[in-house]
Amino acid sequence: MKRLSLSFLFATLSFVLFAQTLQSPDQFLGYPLGAKYSRHHRVVEYFKSVAAAKPEMVKVEKYGETNEGRELMVSIIASPDNLKRIESIRLNNLQMAGLAKAGSGLADAPAIVWLSYNVHGNETSSSEAAMKTLFALVDPSNTATKEWLKNTVVIMDPCINPDGRDRYVNWFNSMVGTTPNADPQSREHIEPWPGGRSNHYNFDLNRDWAWQTQVESQQRIKKYNEWMPHVHVDYHEQGYNEPYYFAPAAEPFHEVITPWQRDFQVLIGRNNASYFDKNGWLYFTKERFDLLYPSYGDTYPVYKGAIGMTFEQGGIRSGLAILNKNGDTLTLLDRLNHHYTTGISTIETSSKNQQRLVKEFKQFFEDSKTAKSSEYKTYVLTSKDENKLLSLKKLLSDNGIESGTISNKGFKGFNYFTGKEESFVDEGLHLAVSAYQTNSVLARVLLEPRTKLADSNTYDITAWALPYAYGVKAYAVKEKLDVNTDAVSATAIVAANSNYGLLIPYTSLNSAKLMAELLKKGVKLRYATAPFQYKGKEYGRGTMIVLKTSNAAVNWNAIANDACQKFHVQADAVETGFMDKGMDFGSPDIRVINAAPKVALISGEQSSSLGAGEIWHFFDKQLEYPLTLVNANDLARFNLKNYQVLIIPDGFYRNLTDKPTTDKLKDFVRNGGKLIALESAAEQLSGADWGFKLKENKSEDKGEYAALKKFADQERNALTGSIPGAIYKVDLDNTHPLAFGFPDFYYTLKQDANIFEFMKNGWNVGVLKKESYVTGFSGVKVKAKLKDGLLFGTMGMGAGSVVLLADNPMFRQFWENGKLLFCNAVFLAGQ
């Protein structure tokens, strides 16, 4: 017993001594940085070991977990004096931004620098660089970092996307031999589908900062907003043949970006360049990576008052070493050293400009609270459907944007849906956002009705206004309206009890979620294909009818009321099938969904990982409805007989139009199945005799010199056929089940010039007519083509149907109004 106690004591003392000894990454990992990839848990363990060894300088905070249970954490690094008062520093910073009650303030507030690594899992060098950067900040022999930390607090998130990182690292470590092979053709450089770039659900987290559809983003933004740093760097990698990119960014800059935010990017860039020049490292600035789209890791912080920057190292597919086009071997050590250098340079520049950073940060929010330079002073959104406004209010709140109600409704504003200055018309419920608030800049960017572009050559979509994305009528008002931001409770849902049946409105995504819930629970549903009236109340198309008839085997009333509470939809009791006006419940025009359809999704190689991932995430996390994922390579031998719906997402399919596959899919449809084809999948099917065709471009005769073009103008000339993401108004036939729950229009985000000919033997449900363009960049050739054609339609074939969706209604999961359209395609169209 005594010997056991002594052994335990010795082990405990050894652990304490080990924990108190600061180790370099090489010492802790047992191999030199750059020699191999470190799995995520080892990165986390290193950060924790440094915090244990230097508790007076380093603090580690867990802020969440990924879908696969991996830890999300940040490390706060400061001088001993600043770490002692770190909570005062944080609160003081929030006070300067107007996000906390004003206190006495700190006269010597430090600059706060936040460094974010590895948002794309297969851009792996940055997490390795993070460990080196951390050690440099706490290394007792590093006098420079000691000096910088006197007036700078550094927050490091060593890996934003642990699931994606480990997916890549585990794969690569299983592919590489004792000596890495630098030949780009080697298998260790050919990453299989879906790659490590995205998270568990194959979602690109670098496009999700503002939308917060993913669990990693939701947890991270909450932590970010608790600090509101002055400088933020988002670390990336690009193709391995590219040199390093750092700020200043390329045009277009959004017009809200301040002169100081522009100027400080130049300061950072010049300091980075001085280090790179000394080492003979190549780089580029002011090209490719702009500051416009609001949901990036550089733009989102910019719109939150920070200096937001992207740093891009050449390196995707590099593994441990790769031979680039210049004949040079690029190694993991090279890549992490480049990222380490820009991190240290950023901290240095921030330290030297600490007073100015703090001053300009404070000024940014003072200007925000006075709506300085804002053309519109109030945004008013109105809808008949409470759930649409509640969903929008939640997104605003998650981004720190206040909203409320107004009492004065006698005003005029820019009507988003008509494009004209008009008097406000209340749809029944409303939500108002004042430009006079702390996060005014971000509110303006997310709500502005028209995107202003200084340069049309952009890296991402150019339009995203929330009223279009949510399908909510809105007015941008040039006068300041009094907005009451006191919390208003959502309307209480009252249980509707009946011995006969329930009527449930179908007006928003919440209704579709409720439908999925009822089907999943075994409730047989009916729905109306035309309006009807009961007890003086009008019920629209799509209204769900849950009757005692056919539901004797389940507790239909309780299940329906529970679902109504869960999804905040008010049901009405009905006691007879005899309606005041319109169809009675025995009418053949009352459709029945006898059982929950079994749904399969084409996934895997050939499909777009992002396109398939959006749908997978939607079914799994929002609809909570079962979905079978089928590898595209296995489609030929997959038994479709037990499925009623097959979804083919965007992708580049090798065999989608060959005869055996076409025959199999057509047999599936003819035997009662439903095929839903999205984006490029629809385009590919159009060439295989399915009954719909892509609309052809009309040839343009420009004369005998039309082919003569200037080499220097090639990029600009290409823009005439470009549409990176613009909003178009779609005319809807809302009498068709594919458009139930909608008015006679819908706003779509167009990202290509694809449009189909009107179907002669199908239903042209969503079409573009002339003058459908709304906002965002659309090249002149694209604008000329995008008219008088089909985007959304259905076609019968035997006992089944085909649903054509030329655009992605699920885009990045933030195009909220499109989700109802997609649910209609799955559950209603073709019934």
C-alpha positions in Angstrom: 0.0 0.0 0.0 2.9 2.3 1.0 4.7 1.5 -2.2 1.5 2.2 -4.3 1.1 5.6 -2.6 4.7 6.5 -3.3 4.3 5.5 -6.9 1.1 7.6 -7.2 2.9 10.6 -5.6 5.8 10.2 -7.9 3.5 10.1 -11.0 1.6 13.1 -9.8 4.7 15.1 -9.2 6.1 14.1 -12.6 2.8 15.3 -14.2 2.9 18.6 -12.4 6.5 19.2 -13.3 5.8 18.3 -16.9 2.8 20.6 -17.0 4.8 23.5 -15.6 7.6 23.1 -18.2 7.2 25.2 -21.3 7.8 23.1 -24.4 8.2 24.1 -28.0 5.9 22.5 -30.5 8.7 20.2 -31.6 9.4 19.0 -28.1 5.8 18.5 -27.2 4.8 16.7 -30.5 7.9 14.6 -30.7 8.6 15.6 -34.2 9.7 18.9 -35.9 6.8 21.1 -37.1 6.4 20.4 -40.8 7.7 16.8 -40.7 4.1 15.5 -40.5 0.6 16.7 -39.9 -0.7 17.0 -36.4 -4.2 15.7 -35.6 -6.6 18.2 -34.1 -6.5 16.7 -30.6 -2.7 17.2 -30.5 -3.0 20.8 -31.5 -5.6 21.3 -28.7 -3.3 19.5 -26.2 -0.4 21.7 -27.1 -2.4 24.8 -26.5 -3.5 23.4 -23.2 0.0 22.5 -22.2 1.3 26.0 -22.9 -1.6 27.4 -20.8 -0.6 25.0 -18.0 3.1 26.0 -18.2 2.4 29.8 -18.6 -0.9 30.4 -16.7 0.2 34.0 -16.1 0.2 34.7 -19.8 -2.2 32.1 -21.5 -5.8 31.2 -20.9 -7.7 28.5 -22.8 -11.4 28.6 -23.3 -13.6 25.9 -24.8 -16.4 27.5 -26.7 -18.1 24.4 -28.2 -17.9 21.2 -30.1 -18.2 20.1 -33.7 -20.8 17.7 -35.2 -18.4 14.9 -34.6 -17.6 15.9 -31.0 -14.3 17.6 -31.5 -13.4 20.5 -29.2 -13.6 24.1 -30.4 -11.4 26.4 -28.3 -9.7 29.8 -28.2 -6.5 30.7 -26.4 -6.1 34.2 -25.0 -2.5 35.4 -24.8 -1.5 38.6 -22.9 1.2 40.0 -20.7 0.9 39.0 -17.1 -0.4 42.4 -16.2 -3.0 42.4 -18.9 -4.1 38.8 -18.2 -4.8 39.7 -14.6 -7.3 42.3 -15.8 -8.4 40.4 -18.9 -12.1 40.6 -18.0 -11.9 44.4 -17.5 -10.2 44.7 -20.9 -13.0 42.7 -22.6 -15.8 44.6 -20.9 -14.1 47.9 -21.7 -13.9 47.0 -25.3 -17.6 46.1 -25.4 -18.3 49.4 -23.7 -16.4 51.3 -26.4 -18.6 49.6 -29.0 -21.8 50.3 -27.0 -22.4 46.7 -26.3 -22.0 46.9 -22.5 -22.9 49.5 -19.9 -20.5 52.3 -19.8 -18.0 52.1 -17.0 -15.0 54.1 -15.9 -13.0 52.9 -19.0 -9.4 52.0 -19.4 -7.0 54.8 -20.4 -4.5 52.3 -21.7 -6.7 49.7 -23.4 -4.7 47.3 -25.4 -5.3 46.4 -29.1 -7.1 43.1 -29.5 -5.9 40.8 -32.3 -7.8 37.6 -33.2 -6.2 35.0 -35.4 -8.4 32.3 -37.0 -6.9 29.2 -38.5 -7.9 26.3 -40.7 -11.5 27.2 -41.5 -11.1 24.9 -44.6 -10.0 21.6 -43.3 -7.6 20.7 -46.1 -5.8 24.0 -45.9 -3.8 22.5 -43.1 -0.6 24.5 -42.7 -2.2 27.2 -40.6 -3.0 25.1 -37.5 0.7 24.0 -37.5 1.6 27.7 -37.8 -0.7 28.5 -34.9 1.4 26.3 -32.5 4.6 28.1 -33.6 3.0 31.5 -33.2 1.8 30.6 -29.7 5.2 29.5 -28.6 6.8 32.7 -30.0 4.4 34.8 -27.9 5.3 33.1 -24.6 8.9 32.1 -25.2 10.9 33.8 -22.4 13.8 34.4 -24.8 11.7 36.3 -27.3 12.1 39.9 -26.3 10.1 41.3 -29.3 6.9 39.5 -28.5 7.2 40.5 -24.8 7.3 44.1 -25.9 4.3 43.7 -28.3 2.2 42.0 -25.6 2.5 45.0 -23.3 -0.2 46.7 -25.4 -1.8 43.9 -27.3 -4.0 41.0 -26.4 -3.9 38.1 -28.9 -6.8 35.6 -29.3 -6.1 32.5 -31.3 -8.6 30.0 -32.7 -6.2 27.2 -33.8 -8.8 25.3 -35.8 -12.2 26.5 -36.8 -13.0 23.3 -38.7 -11.6 20.3 -36.8 -13.8 17.7 -38.5 -12.6 18.8 -41.9 -9.0 19.0 -40.8 -9.0 15.5 -39.3 -10.7 14.1 -42.3 -7.9 15.4 -44.5 -5.1 14.6 -42.1 -6.2 11.1 -41.4 -6.5 10.4 -45.1 -3.2 11.9 -45.9 -1.3 10.1 -43.2 -2.7 6.8 -44.5 -1.5 7.7 -48.0 2.0 9.0 -47.5 5.1 6.8 -47.3 8.3 7.2 -45.2 9.4 9.9 -47.7 6.8 12.2 -49.2 6.5 12.1 -53.0 6.6 15.6 -54.5 5.1 14.5 -57.8 1.7 16.2 -58.1 0.4 13.0 -59.8 1.1 10.9 -56.7 -1.9 9.6 -54.9 -1.1 11.5 -51.8 -1.9 14.7 -53.7 -5.3 13.4 -55.1 -7.7 13.9 -52.3 -10.9 11.8 -52.6 -14.5 13.2 -52.4 -15.6 15.1 -50.5 -12.2 16.4 -49.4 -11.4 18.0 -46.1 -12.4 21.5 -47.0 -15.9 21.4 -45.6 -17.3 20.4 -42.2 -19.2 17.2 -41.3 -22.1 18.2 -43.5 -19.9 19.2 -46.3 -20.6 22.9 -45.7 -18.1 25.7 -46.4 -17.7 27.4 -43.0 -15.9 30.4 -44.6 -19.3 31.4 -46.2 -21.2 31.1 -43.0 -20.1 33.9 -40.6 -23.3 36.0 -41.0 -25.8 33.2 -41.7 -24.7 30.9 -38.9 -26.4 27.9 -40.3 -23.7 25.5 -38.9 -23.0 24.6 -35.3 -19.4 25.6 -35.5 -20.3 29.1 -36.8 -23.1 29.5 -34.2 -20.7 28.8 -31.3 -17.8 30.8 -32.7 -19.7 34.0 -33.5 -21.1 34.0 -30.0 -17.6 33.9 -28.6 -16.4 36.5 -31.2 -19.2 38.9 -30.2 -18.1 38.6 -26.6 -14.8 40.2 -27.6 -15.2 42.3 -30.8 -11.5 42.4 -31.7 -9.8 45.3 -33.5 -7.9 43.1 -35.9 -9.0 39.8 -37.4 -7.0 37.5 -39.7 -8.5 34.5 -41.4 -5.9 32.0 -42.6 -6.3 30.1 -45.8 -4.5 28.2 -48.6 -5.0 28.4 -52.3 -3.6 26.4 -55.2 -0.1 25.2 -54.7 1.2 27.1 -57.7 0.2 30.4 -56.2 2.5 32.6 -54.2 1.4 34.1 -50.8 -1.5 36.6 -50.7 -2.0 39.2 -48.0 -3.7 42.5 -47.6 -4.5 45.1 -48.9 -7.6 43.5 -50.5 -8.8 43.8 -54.0 -11.7 45.9 -55.2 -14.6 46.0 -54.8 -14.6 47.3 -51.2 -18.1 47.8 -49.8 -18.8 51.5 -49.5 -19.2 51.2 -45.7 -15.6 50.3 -45.2 -13.8 53.3 -43.6 -10.6 55.0 -44.8 -8.9 53.8 -41.7 -9.9 50.2 -42.4 -8.4 50.6 -45.8 -5.3 52.3 -44.6 -4.4 49.8 -41.9 -4.6 47.0 -44.5 -1.8 48.8 -46.3 0.3 49.1 -43.1 -0.1 45.4 -42.5 0.8 44.6 -46.1 3.9 46.7 -46.1 5.1 45.1 -42.9 4.4 41.6 -44.2 6.2 42.5 -47.4 9.3 43.6 -45.5 9.6 40.2 -43.9 8.9 38.3 -47.2 11.4 40.5 -49.1 14.1 39.7 -46.7 13.5 36.0 -47.2 13.0 36.2 -50.9 9.4 34.9 -50.7 7.0 35.9 -53.4 3.6 37.4 -52.7 0.8 39.4 -54.2 -1.7 42.0 -52.9 -4.7 44.0 -54.2 -5.9 41.1 -56.4 -8.6 38.5 -56.4 -9.8 38.6 -52.8 -12.2 41.5 -52.4 -14.2 42.9 -49.4 -17.9 42.7 -50.3 -19.8 39.5 -49.5 -20.7 39.8 -45.8 -20.3 36.2 -44.6 -16.5 35.8 -44.9 -13.9 35.7 -42.2 -12.5 39.0 -43.4 -15.7 41.0 -44.3 -17.8 40.0 -41.3 -15.2 41.4 -38.9 -14.9 44.5 -41.1 -18.6 45.2 -40.8 -18.2 44.7 -37.0 -15.6 47.4 -36.7 -12.4 45.4 -37.1 -9.6 45.3 -39.6 -10.6 42.1 -41.3 -8.1 40.3 -43.6 -7.6 37.1 -45.5 -4.1 35.6 -45.8 -3.7 32.9 -48.4 -0.7 30.5 -48.7 -0.3 28.5 -51.8 -0.7 24.9 -50.7 -3.9 23.0 -51.5 -3.1 19.4 -52.5 0.5 20.0 -51.4 0.7 17.3 -48.7 4.2 17.5 -47.1 6.0 18.4 -50.3 5.0 19.1 -53.9 6.8 20.3 -57.0 5.1 23.4 -58.3 5.0 24.8 -61.9 8.2 26.9 -61.3 10.1 23.7 -60.6 10.4 24.5 -56.8 9.5 22.1 -54.1 7.0 23.6 -51.7 7.0 21.9 -48.3 4.7 22.0 -45.3 7.5 23.7 -43.4 7.6 26.5 -46.0 3.9 27.0 -45.8 3.6 27.1 -42.0 6.6 29.5 -41.8 4.9 31.9 -44.2 1.7 31.9 -42.1 3.7 32.2 -38.9 5.5 35.2 -40.3 2.3 37.1 -41.3 0.8 36.3 -37.9 3.8 37.8 -36.0 3.9 40.7 -38.4 0.2 41.5 -37.8 0.8 41.4 -34.0 3.8 43.7 -34.4 1.9 46.2 -36.6 -1.1 46.2 -34.3 1.1 46.8 -31.2 2.9 49.7 -32.9 -0.5 51.2 -33.8 -2.4 50.3 -30.6 -3.6 53.8 -29.8 -4.9 54.5 -33.2 -6.6 51.1 -33.5 -8.5 51.6 -30.2 -9.4 55.2 -31.2 -10.7 54.3 -34.6 -12.6 51.3 -33.2 -14.4 53.5 -30.8 -15.1 56.1 -33.6 -16.5 53.4 -35.8 -19.2 52.6 -33.4 -19.9 56.2 -32.5 -20.5 56.8 -36.2 -22.7 53.7 -36.3 -24.9 54.8 -33.5 -25.6 58.1 -35.4 -26.2 56.3 -38.7 -23.4 58.4 -40.3 -23.3 58.1 -44.1 -26.4 55.8 -44.1 -28.8 56.7 -46.9 -31.6 54.7 -45.2 -32.3 55.4 -41.5 -34.9 52.7 -40.9 -35.8 49.3 -42.5 -39.3 48.0 -42.1 -40.2 44.5 -43.0 -43.8 43.3 -43.1 -45.6 39.9 -43.6 -48.8 38.1 -42.9 -46.7 35.2 -41.5 -45.3 35.6 -38.1 -42.8 32.8 -38.4 -41.0 34.4 -41.3 -40.5 37.6 -39.2 -39.4 35.5 -36.2 -36.9 33.7 -38.2 -35.5 36.9 -39.6 -35.5 38.5 -36.2 -33.5 35.6 -34.8 -30.8 35.9 -37.5 -30.5 39.7 -36.8 -30.3 39.0 -33.1 -27.6 36.3 -33.5 -25.6 39.0 -35.3 -26.2 41.6 -32.5 -28.6 43.6 -34.6 -31.5 45.1 -32.7 -35.0 45.1 -34.1 -38.5 46.0 -32.9 -41.8 47.6 -33.8 -43.0 51.0 -34.8 -46.2 52.9 -34.1 -45.9 55.5 -36.9 -46.9 53.7 -40.1 -47.6 56.8 -42.2 -44.3 56.9 -44.1 -42.9 56.3 -47.5 -39.9 54.1 -48.4 -38.2 52.2 -51.1 -40.4 49.2 -51.7 -38.0 46.2 -52.3 -40.6 44.3 -54.3 -41.6 47.1 -56.7 -38.3 49.0 -56.8 -40.3 52.3 -56.2 -40.7 54.9 -53.5 -44.1 54.1 -52.1 -46.3 54.5 -49.0 -46.0 51.7 -46.4 -48.6 49.0 -46.6 -48.8 46.9 -43.5 -49.2 43.2 -44.3 -50.5 42.5 -40.8 -47.2 42.1 -38.9 -43.9 44.0 -39.1 -40.3 44.2 -37.9 -38.3 47.4 -37.9 -34.6 47.9 -37.8 -33.1 51.3 -37.0 -29.8 52.4 -38.5 -29.1 54.2 -35.2 -27.6 51.3 -33.3 -24.2 49.7 -32.5 -24.3 47.2 -35.3 -25.7 49.6 -37.8 -23.1 48.9 -40.5 -23.7 45.2 -40.5 -27.5 45.8 -40.5 -27.1 48.1 -43.5 -25.0 45.6 -45.4 -27.4 42.7 -44.8 -30.6 44.7 -45.5 -29.6 47.1 -48.3 -32.0 46.8 -51.2 -29.4 47.3 -54.0 -25.7 46.3 -53.9 -23.4 49.1 -55.1 -20.3 47.7 -56.9 -17.2 49.8 -57.4 -15.8 46.8 -59.4 -17.8 44.0 -61.0 -15.0 41.5 -60.9 -15.9 39.9 -57.6 -14.9 36.7 -55.8 -18.4 35.7 -54.6 -22.1 36.5 -54.9 -23.0 40.2 -55.2 -26.5 40.2 -53.7 -28.0 38.8 -50.5 -30.6 41.3 -49.2 -32.5 39.5 -46.5 -36.0 40.6 -47.5 -35.5 38.7 -50.8 -33.9 35.7 -49.1 -36.7 35.5 -46.6 -39.6 36.4 -49.0 -40.7 39.3 -46.8 -42.0 42.6 -48.1 -39.8 45.5 -47.0 -39.3 49.2 -47.2 -36.0 51.1 -46.9 -36.8 54.5 -45.3 -34.7 57.6 -45.5 -36.2 59.1 -42.3 -35.5 58.1 -38.7 -38.5 56.2 -37.3 -38.9 55.5 -33.6 -38.3 51.8 -33.1 -39.4 50.1 -29.9 -36.9 47.3 -29.2 -38.6 46.0 -26.1 -39.0 42.2 -26.4 -42.3 41.2 -27.9 -43.4 37.6 -27.2 -44.4 35.4 -30.1 -48.1 34.7 -30.3 -49.1 31.8 -28.1 -50.2 28.6 -29.8 -53.4 27.3 -28.4 -54.3 23.6 -28.6 -57.1 22.9 -31.1 -59.1 19.8 -30.0 -61.7 18.2 -32.2 -63.4 14.8 -32.7 -63.4 15.4 -36.4 -60.2 17.1 -37.6 -57.8 20.0 -37.7 -56.9 22.6 -40.3 -53.3 23.7 -40.4 -52.2 26.7 -42.6 -49.4 26.2 -45.1 -47.7 29.6 -45.3 -44.0 29.2 -44.4 -41.1 26.8 -43.9 -42.5 26.1 -40.4 -45.6 24.6 -42.0 -43.5 22.4 -44.2 -41.5 21.2 -41.1 -44.8 20.5 -39.4 -45.9 18.4 -42.4 -42.7 16.4 -42.3 -43.2 15.8 -38.6 -46.7 14.5 -39.0 -45.8 12.2 -41.8 -42.8 10.9 -39.8 -45.2 10.2 -36.9 -47.5 8.1 -39.1 -50.3 10.7 -39.5 -52.1 10.5 -42.8 -52.4 14.0 -44.3 -54.7 15.6 -46.7 -54.2 19.0 -48.3 -56.3 21.5 -50.3 -55.4 22.3 -53.9 -57.8 25.3 -54.0 -58.9 27.9 -51.4 -62.0 27.2 -49.3 -63.9 28.8 -46.4 -64.9 27.5 -43.1 -66.8 29.5 -40.4 -66.1 32.6 -42.3 -62.3 32.1 -42.4 -60.4 31.7 -45.7 -57.9 28.8 -46.0 -55.4 28.9 -48.9 -53.9 26.3 -51.1 -51.8 23.8 -49.3 -53.8 24.0 -46.1 -53.1 20.7 -44.3 -56.2 18.7 -43.2 -55.7 16.2 -40.5 -58.8 14.1 -40.0 -59.9 11.4 -37.7 -60.8 9.4 -40.8 -57.9 7.2 -41.8 -55.9 8.1 -38.6 -57.5 5.7 -36.1 -54.2 3.9 -35.5 -52.5 7.0 -34.1 -53.3 9.7 -31.6 -53.6 12.2 -34.4 -55.0 15.1 -32.4 -52.2 15.0 -29.8 -49.5 14.5 -32.4 -50.8 17.4 -34.5 -51.1 19.7 -31.5 -47.6 18.8 -30.3 -46.2 19.5 -33.8 -48.1 22.8 -33.9 -46.4 23.9 -30.6 -43.0 22.7 -31.8 -43.1 24.7 -35.1 -45.3 27.6 -33.8 -48.2 27.1 -36.2 -51.8 27.7 -35.0 -54.3 25.0 -36.0 -58.0 25.3 -36.1 -60.5 22.7 -35.1 -63.0 21.6 -37.8 -66.2 19.6 -37.0 -67.5 18.8 -40.4 -66.4 18.1 -43.9 -69.0 20.5 -45.3 -67.4 23.8 -46.2 -69.0 27.2 -46.4 -67.3 27.8 -49.8 -65.1 25.7 -51.9 -64.3 22.0 -51.8 -65.7 19.6 -49.2 -63.2 17.2 -47.7 -64.4 14.3 -49.8 -63.7 16.1 -53.0 -61.2 14.5 -55.4 -59.3 17.8 -55.4 -58.4 17.3 -51.7 -55.2 15.3 -52.1 -54.0 12.6 -49.7 -50.5 11.8 -48.6 -51.0 8.2 -47.4 -47.6 7.6 -46.0 -44.3 9.4 -45.4 -42.3 9.2 -48.7 -38.9 7.5 -48.5 -36.3 9.9 -49.9 -32.9 9.2 -51.4 -30.2 11.7 -52.2 -27.4 11.1 -54.8 -24.1 11.9 -53.1 -20.5 10.9 -53.2 -18.1 11.3 -56.1 -19.6 13.1 -59.1 -22.0 15.1 -57.0 -21.2 18.5 -55.7 -20.1 18.0 -52.1 -21.5 21.4 -51.1 -24.8 20.9 -53.0 -25.4 17.4 -51.6 -24.2 18.6 -48.1 -26.8 21.4 -48.0 -29.6 19.0 -48.6 -28.2 16.4 -46.2 -27.9 19.1 -43.5 -31.4 20.4 -44.2 -33.0 16.9 -43.8 -30.9 16.0 -40.8 -30.9 19.2 -38.8 -33.9 21.2 -39.9 -36.6 18.9 -41.2 -35.4 16.0 -38.9 -36.6 13.7 -41.6 -35.0 10.4 -42.7 -32.8 10.5 -45.8 -30.8 7.8 -47.5 -27.5 9.0 -49.1 -26.6 7.0 -52.3 -23.2 7.1 -53.9 -23.5 8.2 -57.5 -21.1 5.4 -58.4 -23.5 2.9 -56.9 -26.6 4.2 -58.7 -26.6 1.5 -61.3 -27.0 -1.2 -58.7 -29.1 0.7 -56.1 -32.6 -0.6 -55.7 -35.0 2.3 -56.1 -38.2 0.2 -55.7 -38.5 1.1 -52.0 -38.1 4.8 -52.5 -40.7 7.4 -53.7 -38.3 10.4 -54.1 -34.8 10.6 -55.6 -32.9 13.9 -55.4 -30.0 14.6 -57.8 -28.1 17.7 -56.6 -25.7 19.8 -58.5 -22.7 17.9 -59.8 -20.7 16.7 -62.7 -22.1 13.2 -63.5 -20.3 10.9 -65.8 -23.1 8.5 -66.5 -26.3 10.4 -65.8 -27.2 10.6 -69.5 -26.0 7.2 -70.6 -28.7 4.8 -71.7 -28.7 2.3 -68.8 -28.9 5.0 -66.2 -31.5 7.0 -68.2 -33.6 3.9 -68.6 -33.3 3.0 -64.9 -34.3 6.5 -63.8 -37.2 6.7 -66.3 -38.5 3.3 -65.1 -38.3 4.7 -61.5 -40.5 7.7 -62.5 -42.9 5.8 -64.7 -43.6 3.4 -61.8 -44.6 6.2 -59.5 -41.3 7.7 -58.4 -40.4 11.4 -58.2 -37.1 12.7 -59.6 -35.9 16.1 -58.4 -33.0 17.5 -60.4 -31.2 20.6 -59.3 -28.8 23.0 -61.1 -26.3 21.2 -63.4 -28.1 17.9 -62.8 -31.2 19.4 -64.5 -28.9 20.8 -67.2 -27.4 17.3 -67.9 -30.8 15.6 -67.9 -32.1 18.2 -70.5 -29.8 16.6 -73.0 -31.2 13.1 -72.5 -34.7 13.3 -74.0 -36.5 13.9 -70.7 -39.0 16.4 -72.3 -37.3 19.7 -71.4 -34.5 21.5 -73.0 -31.9 24.2 -72.1 -32.6 27.4 -73.9 -30.0 28.1 -76.5 -28.1 31.4 -76.9 -29.0 33.3 -80.0 -26.0 33.9 -82.2 -24.9 37.5 -82.4 -23.5 38.8 -85.7 -21.0 41.5 -84.8 -19.2 41.8 -88.1 -16.0 40.5 -89.6 -13.8 41.9 -86.8 -15.8 40.5 -83.9 -13.0 38.0 -83.1 -10.4 40.7 -82.6 -9.9 41.3 -78.9 -7.2 42.9 -76.8 -5.2 40.4 -74.7 -5.2 42.9 -71.8 -9.0 43.0 -71.8 -9.6 39.3 -71.5 -10.7 39.4 -67.9 -13.0 42.3 -68.4 -14.4 40.7 -71.6 -15.2 37.5 -69.7 -17.4 39.5 -67.2 -20.0 40.1 -69.9 -20.9 36.4 -69.6 -20.5 36.3 -65.8 -23.1 36.2 -63.0 -21.4 35.4 -59.7 -24.7 35.7 -57.8 -27.5 38.2 -58.6 -31.2 38.3 -57.6 -34.0 37.8 -60.2 -37.7 38.0 -59.7 -39.5 34.7 -60.7 -43.1 34.7 -61.8 -44.8 31.8 -60.0 -48.0 29.8 -60.8 -49.0 29.5 -57.1 -52.0 27.4 -58.0 -49.5 24.6 -58.6 -48.4 22.5 -55.5 -44.7 23.3 -56.2 -45.5 26.9 -55.4 -48.0 26.5 -52.5 -47.5 28.9 -49.7 -46.1 31.6 -52.0 -47.5 34.7 -53.6 -47.3 34.8 -57.4 -43.6 35.6 -57.3 -40.4 34.4 -55.8 -36.9 35.9 -55.7 -34.1 33.6 -56.8 -30.3 33.8 -56.5 -29.0 33.2 -60.0 -25.4 32.0 -60.3 -25.4 30.9 -63.9 -27.0 31.7 -67.2 -29.0 28.5 -67.4 -32.6 28.8 -68.3 -34.9 26.3 -69.9 -37.4 26.5 -72.8 -41.0 26.5 -71.7 -42.3 22.9 -71.4 -45.1 22.0 -73.8 -46.0 18.8 -71.8 -45.4 19.9 -68.3 -46.1 22.7 -65.8 -44.0 25.9 -66.1 -44.3 26.9 -62.4 -41.5 29.4 -62.1 -40.5 31.5 -65.1 -38.4 34.5 -65.9 -40.2 37.1 -68.1 -38.7 40.3 -69.4 -37.2 42.7 -66.9 -36.8 40.1 -64.2 -33.4 41.4 -63.0 -33.4 42.9 -59.5 -29.9 43.5 -58.0 -26.3 42.2 -58.1 -23.9 41.8 -60.9 -25.1 40.2 -64.1 -23.1 40.6 -67.3 -24.7 42.1 -70.3 -24.8 38.8 -72.2 -26.3 37.0 -69.2 -29.0 39.7 -68.8 -29.9 39.3 -72.5 -30.3 35.6 -72.0 -32.2 35.5 -68.7 -35.7 36.2 -69.9 -38.7 34.3 -71.3 -37.7 30.9 -69.9 -38.3 28.3 -67.3 -36.5 27.9 -63.9 -38.9 25.7 -61.9 -41.2 23.2 -63.4 -42.8 19.7 -63.2 -43.6 17.1 -65.7 -45.6 13.9 -65.5 -44.2 10.6 -66.7 -46.2 7.5 -66.4 -47.3 7.2 -62.7 -44.6 9.6 -61.5 -43.1 13.0 -62.1 -39.9 15.0 -62.7 -39.3 18.2 -60.8 -36.9 20.6 -62.4 -35.1 23.2 -60.2 -32.6 25.2 -62.4 -31.5 27.3 -59.4 -30.5 26.1 -55.9 -33.3 27.0 -53.5 -31.1 25.7 -50.6 -28.1 28.0 -51.3 -25.8 28.0 -48.3 -28.9 27.4 -46.1 -29.5 31.1 -45.8 -31.9 31.5 -48.7 -34.7 30.8 -46.3 -37.6 31.3 -48.7 -36.2 28.7 -51.1 -36.5 25.9 -48.4 -40.3 26.0 -48.7 -40.0 25.6 -52.5 -37.7 22.6 -52.0 -40.1 21.0 -49.4 -43.0 21.5 -51.9 -40.9 19.6 -54.5 -40.3 16.7 -52.0 -43.8 16.4 -50.4 -46.4 18.0 -52.7 -45.4 18.3 -56.3 -46.5 15.4 -58.4 -48.9 14.0 -55.8 
